[in-house]
Amino acid sequence: MVWKLGIQRQAYELQRKINRLQAEAAEMANVALSFEQYMEQFLGSFQSLLANVSQVDGDMAGAVRQIQDIANLMLNDQANGLPAQDPGSEKILDFLLAGQVQKDRLLAALERSRQANHEVEFDLEVEVIGQREASLANCLENIQTYVGFQLAPAARKIETERQRQAEERRKAAEAKRQQEEERRKAAEEERQRQEAERHKAAEVCFNRGNAKKQLGDNQGAITDYTEAIRLQPDLALAYANRGNAKKQLGDNQGAIADYNEAIRLKPDFALAYYNRGFVKSAQGDNQGALADYNAALRIQPDFTPALQEIQKEERRKAAEVQQQRQEVERRKAAEACFNCGNAKFNLGDYQGAITDYNQAIRLQPDSVFAYNNRGNAKFNLGDYQGASADFTEALRFKPDLADAYFNRGSAKFNLGDYQGATTSFTEALRFKPDYADAYFNRGNAKLNLRDNQGRSPTTTKPFASSPTKLLPTVIVGLPNLPWETKRGSLRPSGSGADLQRTR
């Protein structure tokens, strides 16, 4: 009877606890979630080991069963008693449900149980059961502590295994890194070996090119320098020497291109600047040449060849300035002589005019109008041959001067060269289509050639004498042309040649 009453008391106490558990359902959910998260840090990716841990640790398996039984009791409101259990498990359950047992006491009891080969000794701690009610949170905390204690050896094994595997991975990664480093070093050594071989081959080609260049075989030298550049693309010396060989063959543009590349590869290459300046000077680019010589001197202040070229360029500039000054003075003197000749011509002093025109031509040999006006003076003196020669010389400098063609035609007419006169008048008309006097005189020239069909009816005039006997055209007072001071832009006056024709 006493035993049955004890069972009833336990059932009554358990029923009260179940009622409290139902009232605290919301709190249980939160605590269960925290418990689940706590369990994850032990189980996590090692859930496959849980079965082995349960088999090794009998107490752990019993605790799991007790937790399941408590859950079943909570869900069964009609439970009238406790299922039959072994005394050890009941003691564990009572101890865990005490709630108010401090965590350090629970851990101490568990440690004593472990030291006693898992023989449960919770009597002292269980005495507090019933003295105060425990909340669901306290109970679950005790259960959590218990489970954590039981899982600690497995967790240590798992951590040890994890560390072992991590160490193996680290060693494998280190071995892989060392292998990659060895391969990289081997590849670098092979690259350096091949690079050294290419440099040696490039040096051989370079030296062979130098030898060929000294023998005058510039084309062969270019071939060898090109091969050296192929083997060693950054060989600035090969570019510079190939540029020299191209310069010797007259390929100035190719030479400059090679010097440019040599300077790009070696910006402090003073000799390349000097050589490029030398080629630019040969091309007439004196400003570019001077810039290169100065660049060479900035890099190498004692570079004598560059300094000499700069001095040479300065002397050339000074000579050019002096020549330009003298040219201006000569042109002024020539203009003065030309104007004096025009004045004497207008006064009828044709011989004096010729003397002044001679002086103007001596001072300025390309004076178109000095030749033309001297020819007019000779014409007036009856020197038709000399006049024709001067008109021809004027046309050599200015082939489109219609008046000079007209004047030469008049001189040839008076020399009896009617065919030459016709040709000159035709040329005058080609450059000056409205030249009426040229039409008239060409008609007279053609008449003298007995080519009556050639004279234009618009310019043919009646003659006072018999039609079978024509009078030669008399040309008097040929006008002198003005002096134009701008070289290369001489222009005849707008008045044209002044021709008088007889009727």
PAFI-345941 format. One line per 5 residues: number of its first residue (from 0); their letters; for each residue z negated, y, x negated of C-alpha. Coordinates in nm, 3 decimals. Layout:
% residues N
NUM> A> Z:Y:X  ...
This chain:
% residues 503
0> MVWKL> 0.000:0.000:0.000  -0.088:0.245:-0.278  0.240:0.165:-0.450  0.433:0.232:-0.128  0.252:0.562:-0.079
5> GIQRQ> 0.348:0.658:-0.430  0.708:0.578:-0.356  0.694:0.784:-0.038  0.542:1.074:-0.232  0.819:1.062:-0.487
10> AYELQ> 1.076:1.045:-0.211  0.916:1.344:-0.042  0.915:1.543:-0.367  1.274:1.448:-0.433  1.371:1.553:-0.080
15> RKINR> 1.213:1.893:-0.141  1.405:1.928:-0.463  1.726:1.833:-0.286  1.662:2.100:-0.025  1.610:2.357:-0.298
20> LQAEA> 1.928:2.241:-0.466  2.121:2.295:-0.145  1.972:2.644:-0.106  2.072:2.732:-0.460  2.433:2.606:-0.433
25> AEMAN> 2.585:2.934:-0.538  2.364:2.957:-0.845  2.443:2.596:-0.930  2.818:2.672:-0.934  2.771:2.952:-1.188
30> VALSF> 2.537:2.746:-1.403  2.767:2.444:-1.384  3.056:2.662:-1.501  2.847:2.779:-1.797  2.751:2.419:-1.867
35> EQYME> 3.116:2.314:-1.860  3.208:2.589:-2.104  2.920:2.485:-2.326  3.032:2.124:-2.320  3.385:2.223:-2.419
40> QFLGS> 3.270:2.341:-2.759  3.150:1.986:-2.833  3.410:1.783:-2.655  3.715:2.016:-2.648  3.999:1.842:-2.825
45> FQSLL> 3.774:1.540:-2.903  3.736:1.397:-2.553  3.898:1.078:-2.673  3.578:1.011:-2.874  3.348:1.036:-2.569
50> ANVSQ> 3.374:0.664:-2.483  3.283:0.564:-2.839  2.989:0.806:-2.843  2.858:0.662:-2.511  2.881:0.306:-2.643
55> VDGDM> 2.699:0.384:-2.967  2.420:0.588:-2.808  2.259:0.392:-2.522  2.030:0.677:-2.426  2.329:0.905:-2.390
60> AGAVR> 2.496:0.660:-2.153  2.177:0.637:-1.951  2.150:1.014:-1.930  2.505:1.039:-1.800  2.427:0.782:-1.530
65> QIQDI> 2.113:0.972:-1.432  2.313:1.294:-1.398  2.559:1.113:-1.171  2.273:0.972:-0.963  2.120:1.318:-0.919
70> ANLML> 2.456:1.451:-0.806  2.485:1.169:-0.550  2.135:1.242:-0.421  2.219:1.608:-0.377  2.520:1.518:-0.167
75> NDQAN> 2.325:1.264:0.041  2.095:1.456:0.279  1.980:1.130:0.446  1.842:0.974:0.128  1.497:0.819:0.197
80> GLPAQ> 1.410:0.698:-0.148  1.506:0.665:-0.507  1.731:0.391:-0.635  1.574:0.129:-0.850  1.576:0.238:-1.211
85> DPGSE> 1.418:0.129:-1.534  1.090:0.306:-1.626  1.242:0.473:-1.928  1.517:0.636:-1.732  1.268:0.753:-1.466
90> KILDF> 1.057:0.915:-1.734  1.361:1.089:-1.878  1.460:1.210:-1.529  1.112:1.333:-1.446  1.085:1.505:-1.778
95> LLAGQ> 1.420:1.679:-1.734  1.333:1.785:-1.380  1.003:1.936:-1.489  1.196:2.255:-1.540  0.921:2.457:-1.704
100> VQKDR> 0.908:2.241:-2.017  0.999:2.465:-2.305  1.310:2.387:-2.501  1.127:2.335:-2.831  0.891:2.083:-2.665
105> LLAAL> 1.189:1.897:-2.519  1.361:1.884:-2.856  1.040:1.766:-3.025  1.002:1.487:-2.768  1.361:1.382:-2.810
110> ERSRQ> 1.320:1.373:-3.187  1.007:1.154:-3.155  1.203:0.928:-2.921  1.478:0.896:-3.175  1.234:0.822:-3.457
115> ANHEV> 1.075:0.551:-3.238  1.412:0.376:-3.208  1.484:0.534:-2.871  1.159:0.410:-2.709  1.086:0.679:-2.457
120> EFDLE> 0.756:0.859:-2.501  0.748:1.143:-2.253  0.408:1.075:-2.093  0.239:1.381:-2.235  0.511:1.614:-2.127
125> VEVIG> 0.554:1.458:-1.781  0.195:1.540:-1.692  0.306:1.888:-1.601  0.532:1.761:-1.322  0.428:1.893:-0.989
130> QREAS> 0.214:2.173:-1.119  0.490:2.425:-1.060  0.831:2.407:-0.905  1.136:2.416:-1.135  1.456:2.603:-1.045
135> LANCL> 1.798:2.443:-1.061  1.884:2.663:-1.359  1.578:2.535:-1.550  1.665:2.177:-1.475  2.026:2.216:-1.579
140> ENIQT> 1.917:2.395:-1.896  1.693:2.098:-1.982  1.979:1.858:-1.910  2.209:2.070:-2.124  1.959:2.063:-2.410
145> YVGFQ> 1.928:1.687:-2.379  2.300:1.627:-2.376  2.348:1.862:-2.670  2.080:1.677:-2.865  2.242:1.343:-2.793
150> LAPAA> 2.587:1.473:-2.883  2.476:1.636:-3.209  2.545:1.330:-3.432  2.890:1.286:-3.277  2.956:1.658:-3.316
155> RKIET> 2.858:1.637:-3.681  3.092:1.342:-3.726  3.368:1.531:-3.549  3.308:1.841:-3.761  3.305:1.629:-4.075
160> ERQRQ> 3.632:1.468:-3.969  3.779:1.808:-3.888  3.678:1.942:-4.227  3.823:1.633:-4.396  4.152:1.673:-4.214
165> AEERR> 4.156:2.047:-4.288  4.095:1.971:-4.656  4.376:1.718:-4.655  4.608:1.971:-4.491  4.504:2.231:-4.745
170> KAAEA> 4.570:1.993:-5.033  4.906:1.896:-4.883  5.000:2.262:-4.836  4.891:2.337:-5.194  5.096:2.046:-5.323
175> KRQQE> 5.397:2.166:-5.122  5.349:2.518:-5.254  5.331:2.388:-5.610  5.649:2.185:-5.556  5.827:2.489:-5.415
180> EERRK> 5.703:2.698:-5.706  5.828:2.436:-5.951  6.167:2.428:-5.777  6.179:2.808:-5.780  6.097:2.817:-6.149
185> AAEEE> 6.358:2.551:-6.220  6.619:2.743:-6.019  6.526:3.067:-6.198  6.549:2.898:-6.537  6.889:2.755:-6.444
190> RQRQE> 7.005:3.096:-6.322  6.889:3.259:-6.643  7.061:2.989:-6.848  7.389:3.039:-6.662  7.349:3.415:-6.686
195> AERHK> 7.296:3.388:-7.061  7.609:3.172:-7.091  7.810:3.424:-6.888  7.684:3.708:-7.104  7.783:3.520:-7.417
200> AAEVC> 8.129:3.452:-7.277  8.158:3.817:-7.169  8.059:3.928:-7.520  8.330:3.706:-7.669  8.594:3.855:-7.435
205> FNRGN> 8.467:4.207:-7.506  8.486:4.164:-7.884  8.828:4.005:-7.856  8.945:4.300:-7.650  8.816:4.537:-7.919
210> AKKQL> 9.009:4.345:-8.183  9.331:4.357:-7.982  9.288:4.728:-7.920  9.251:4.795:-8.291  9.575:4.603:-8.345
215> GDNQG> 9.749:4.823:-8.088  9.772:4.552:-7.820  9.629:4.768:-7.541  9.762:4.548:-7.261  9.602:4.238:-7.415
220> AITDY> 9.280:4.435:-7.465  9.282:4.531:-7.096  9.314:4.162:-7.003  9.013:4.069:-7.216  8.802:4.361:-7.094
225> TEAIR> 8.883:4.264:-6.734  8.765:3.908:-6.799  8.445:4.041:-6.959  8.384:4.253:-6.648  8.441:3.949:-6.425
230> LQPDL> 8.181:3.753:-6.620  7.936:4.045:-6.640  8.010:4.305:-6.368  7.747:4.549:-6.498  7.895:4.572:-6.851
235> ALAYA> 7.949:4.948:-6.875  8.095:4.925:-7.226  8.377:4.702:-7.102  8.469:4.958:-6.834  8.464:5.240:-7.092
240> NRGNA> 8.679:5.054:-7.344  8.923:4.939:-7.077  8.953:5.304:-6.975  9.041:5.390:-7.334  9.313:5.122:-7.340
245> KKQLG> 9.457:5.248:-7.010  9.460:5.601:-7.150  9.664:5.478:-7.446  9.915:5.326:-7.202  9.941:5.653:-7.006
250> DNQGA> 9.746:5.531:-6.703  9.522:5.837:-6.677  9.413:5.770:-6.319  9.315:5.412:-6.406  9.128:5.537:-6.711
255> IADYN> 8.931:5.790:-6.507  8.845:5.519:-6.250  8.702:5.299:-6.530  8.506:5.588:-6.679  8.364:5.663:-6.334
260> EAIRL> 8.242:5.304:-6.301  8.094:5.307:-6.652  7.901:5.625:-6.568  7.783:5.475:-6.238  7.646:5.170:-6.420
265> KPDFA> 7.502:5.377:-6.707  7.436:5.738:-6.600  7.331:5.838:-6.954  7.658:5.717:-7.109  7.751:6.032:-7.303
270> LAYYN> 8.066:5.882:-7.457  8.203:5.788:-7.113  8.158:6.150:-7.000  8.335:6.270:-7.313  8.629:6.031:-7.272
275> RGFVK> 8.668:6.120:-6.905  8.666:6.487:-6.997  8.932:6.423:-7.259  9.161:6.257:-7.000  9.098:6.534:-6.747
280> SAQGD> 9.194:6.790:-7.009  9.519:6.601:-7.070  9.588:6.618:-6.696  9.533:6.993:-6.694  9.195:6.974:-6.519
285> NQGAL> 9.025:7.198:-6.773  8.737:7.286:-6.543  8.658:6.918:-6.481  8.689:6.844:-6.852  8.445:7.122:-6.940
290> ADYNA> 8.194:6.987:-6.685  8.213:6.640:-6.844  8.171:6.777:-7.197  7.863:6.970:-7.089  7.724:6.656:-6.920
295> ALRIQ> 7.770:6.464:-7.246  7.584:6.736:-7.437  7.297:6.737:-7.187  7.254:6.364:-7.246  7.307:6.385:-7.623
300> PDFTP> 7.266:6.740:-7.755  7.395:6.644:-8.101  7.718:6.492:-7.966  7.956:6.679:-8.198  8.289:6.575:-8.038
305> ALQEI> 8.183:6.715:-7.701  8.066:7.037:-7.864  8.398:7.068:-8.047  8.594:7.017:-7.727  8.385:7.280:-7.550
310> QKEER> 8.452:7.525:-7.831  8.819:7.430:-7.817  8.824:7.493:-7.442  8.654:7.829:-7.492  8.916:7.923:-7.751
315> RKAAE> 9.190:7.807:-7.515  9.049:8.020:-7.235  9.025:8.320:-7.466  9.384:8.265:-7.581  9.495:8.229:-7.220
320> VQQQR> 9.324:8.554:-7.127  9.485:8.724:-7.429  9.822:8.578:-7.336  9.786:8.699:-6.980  9.692:9.044:-7.104
325> QEVER> 9.992:9.049:-7.337  10.212:8.923:-7.056  10.100:9.208:-6.835  10.169:9.454:-7.117  10.513:9.301:-7.179
330> RKAAE> 10.596:9.317:-6.812  10.490:9.679:-6.796  10.701:9.760:-7.103  10.993:9.562:-6.957  10.960:9.750:-6.630
335> ACFNC> 10.962:10.080:-6.818  11.278:9.980:-7.009  11.440:9.861:-6.685  11.366:10.188:-6.508  11.499:10.387:-6.808
340> GNAKF> 11.815:10.179:-6.794  11.855:10.255:-6.422  11.812:10.629:-6.491  12.077:10.622:-6.768  12.307:10.418:-6.545
345> NLGDY> 12.282:10.677:-6.269  12.367:10.947:-6.528  12.677:10.755:-6.633  12.533:10.658:-6.973  12.630:10.294:-6.936
350> QGAIT> 12.594:10.210:-7.304  12.244:10.359:-7.316  12.161:10.171:-6.995  12.277:9.846:-7.160  12.046:9.913:-7.455
355> DYNQA> 11.746:9.957:-7.223  11.837:9.648:-7.017  11.861:9.450:-7.342  11.508:9.559:-7.430  11.381:9.468:-7.080
360> IRLQP> 11.539:9.121:-7.111  11.386:9.073:-7.457  11.041:9.154:-7.321  11.091:8.948:-7.004  11.365:8.686:-7.047
365> DSVFA> 11.362:8.584:-6.679  11.428:8.935:-6.550  11.692:8.858:-6.287  11.777:9.215:-6.199  11.791:9.330:-6.562
370> YNNRG> 12.074:9.079:-6.612  12.244:9.191:-6.289  12.222:9.561:-6.369  12.335:9.510:-6.728  12.633:9.325:-6.587
375> NAKFN> 12.708:9.631:-6.368  12.693:9.858:-6.672  12.929:9.629:-6.868  13.160:9.617:-6.565  13.181:9.997:-6.560
380> LGDYQ> 13.265:9.989:-6.932  13.548:9.742:-6.862  13.367:9.445:-7.024  13.442:9.213:-6.731  13.380:8.899:-6.938
385> GASAD> 13.033:9.019:-7.046  12.960:9.136:-6.692  13.052:8.793:-6.548  12.824:8.624:-6.804  12.528:8.847:-6.706
390> FTEAL> 12.582:8.783:-6.334  12.590:8.409:-6.405  12.263:8.436:-6.600  12.101:8.624:-6.312  12.207:8.343:-6.078
395> RFKPD> 12.052:8.086:-6.312  11.712:8.243:-6.243  11.778:8.320:-5.874  12.052:8.097:-5.728  12.037:8.258:-5.380
400> LADAY> 12.112:8.618:-5.493  12.419:8.704:-5.280  12.486:9.037:-5.459  12.509:8.862:-5.797  12.771:8.623:-5.653
405> FNRGS> 12.961:8.923:-5.513  12.947:9.109:-5.845  13.057:8.802:-6.041  13.347:8.757:-5.799  13.449:9.119:-5.858
410> AKFNL> 13.436:9.068:-6.238  13.645:8.749:-6.217  13.894:8.930:-5.989  13.947:9.196:-6.256  13.986:8.921:-6.516
415> GDYQG> 14.266:8.774:-6.304  14.059:8.463:-6.219  14.134:8.481:-5.846  14.023:8.123:-5.783  13.685:8.191:-5.951
420> ATTSF> 13.659:8.517:-5.758  13.727:8.336:-5.429  13.458:8.081:-5.508  13.198:8.350:-5.593  13.274:8.554:-5.278
425> TEALR> 13.239:8.236:-5.071  12.897:8.169:-5.227  12.791:8.527:-5.147  12.890:8.468:-4.784  12.696:8.141:-4.776
430> FKPDY> 12.372:8.326:-4.852  12.467:8.645:-4.664  12.703:8.561:-4.375  12.740:8.926:-4.259  12.857:9.050:-4.604
435> ADAYF> 13.171:9.240:-4.489  13.282:9.351:-4.837  13.269:8.990:-4.953  13.509:8.894:-4.673  13.746:9.178:-4.768
440> NRGNA> 13.750:9.104:-5.140  13.782:8.729:-5.085  14.090:8.804:-4.872  14.240:9.013:-5.154  14.169:8.731:-5.401
445> KLNLR> 14.341:8.481:-5.176  14.638:8.714:-5.134  14.679:8.725:-5.509  14.682:8.344:-5.504  14.965:8.374:-5.246
450> DNQGR> 14.733:8.216:-4.988  14.803:8.454:-4.704  14.663:8.210:-4.450  14.319:8.228:-4.605  14.247:8.595:-4.536
455> SPTTT> 14.042:8.658:-4.221  14.226:8.875:-3.970  13.908:9.068:-3.909  13.890:9.186:-4.271  14.259:9.215:-4.358
460> KPFAS> 14.363:9.573:-4.392  14.718:9.719:-4.410  14.834:9.822:-4.754  15.026:10.142:-4.837  15.252:9.964:-5.084
465> SPTKL> 15.495:9.683:-5.026  15.332:9.370:-4.891  15.485:9.172:-5.176  15.310:9.386:-5.437  14.938:9.418:-5.390
470> LPTVI> 14.718:9.657:-5.577  14.406:9.505:-5.734  14.076:9.589:-5.573  13.906:9.869:-5.756  13.527:9.824:-5.776
475> VGLPN> 13.333:10.131:-5.874  12.968:10.235:-5.863  12.809:9.892:-5.836  12.445:9.961:-5.741  12.160:9.869:-5.970
480> LPWET> 11.887:9.656:-5.816  11.520:9.766:-5.822  11.255:9.616:-6.047  11.000:9.388:-5.880  10.676:9.361:-6.074
485> KRGSL> 10.561:9.031:-5.924  10.689:8.742:-6.128  10.878:8.481:-5.935  10.927:8.703:-5.631  11.213:8.931:-5.736
490> RPSGS> 11.422:9.049:-5.442  11.744:9.244:-5.422  11.741:9.579:-5.250  11.836:9.595:-4.890  12.134:9.823:-4.955
495> GADLQ> 12.349:9.546:-5.106  12.635:9.603:-5.346  12.830:9.928:-5.298  13.200:9.835:-5.295  13.497:10.071:-5.251
500> RTR> 13.821:9.914:-5.154  14.172:10.072:-5.181  14.408:10.091:-4.895
